[in-house]
Amino acid sequence: MFHAAAARWNPDVVLRLARSGAELRPHLVEEPEPGDEPLAIDALTVYVEPGVEGVVDAGDHNVLTLVPS
């Protein structure tokens, strides 16, 4: 996972998902933006932009799209 690789050089890095049209884009940041919601996935915490709701689908080409729940 690219987060684990990035954390070797910067242990403060966190993964943040933000909208880009109909897709979600992963970003490596040092801290979440105000209003971000934490989402725990096993030992990893992902921060999600406010207003994002639904299920994240990685699809066939690892493009993150949002599917209404």
Backbone hydrogen bonds, N-H to C=O, Kabsch-Sander energy under -0.5 kcal/mol:
donor,donor_aa,acceptor,acceptor_aa,energy
5,A,1,M,-1.6
6,A,2,F,-2.4
7,A,3,H,-2.3
8,R,4,A,-0.8
8,R,5,A,-0.7
9,W,5,A,-0.6
9,W,6,A,-1.1
10,N,6,A,-2.0
13,V,10,N,-1.8
14,V,29,V,-3.6
15,L,45,T,-0.7
16,R,27,H,-2.7
17,L,47,Y,-2.9
18,A,25,R,-2.0
20,S,23,E,-2.9
23,E,20,S,-1.6
24,L,64,L,-2.9
25,R,18,A,-3.5
27,H,16,R,-2.5
29,V,14,V,-2.7
29,V,27,H,-0.6
36,D,33,E,-2.1
37,E,48,V,-2.6
39,L,46,V,-2.5
41,I,44,L,-3.6
44,L,41,I,-2.5
46,V,39,L,-2.8
46,V,44,L,-0.5
47,Y,15,L,-2.8
48,V,37,E,-2.5
49,E,17,L,-2.4
52,V,49,E,-1.5
53,E,51,G,-0.6
55,V,67,V,-3.4
57,D,65,T,-2.9
62,N,59,G,-0.7
63,V,58,A,-0.9
64,L,24,L,-0.5
64,L,62,N,-0.6
65,T,57,D,-2.5
65,T,63,V,-0.7
66,L,22,A,-1.1
67,V,55,V,-3.1
67,V,65,T,-0.6
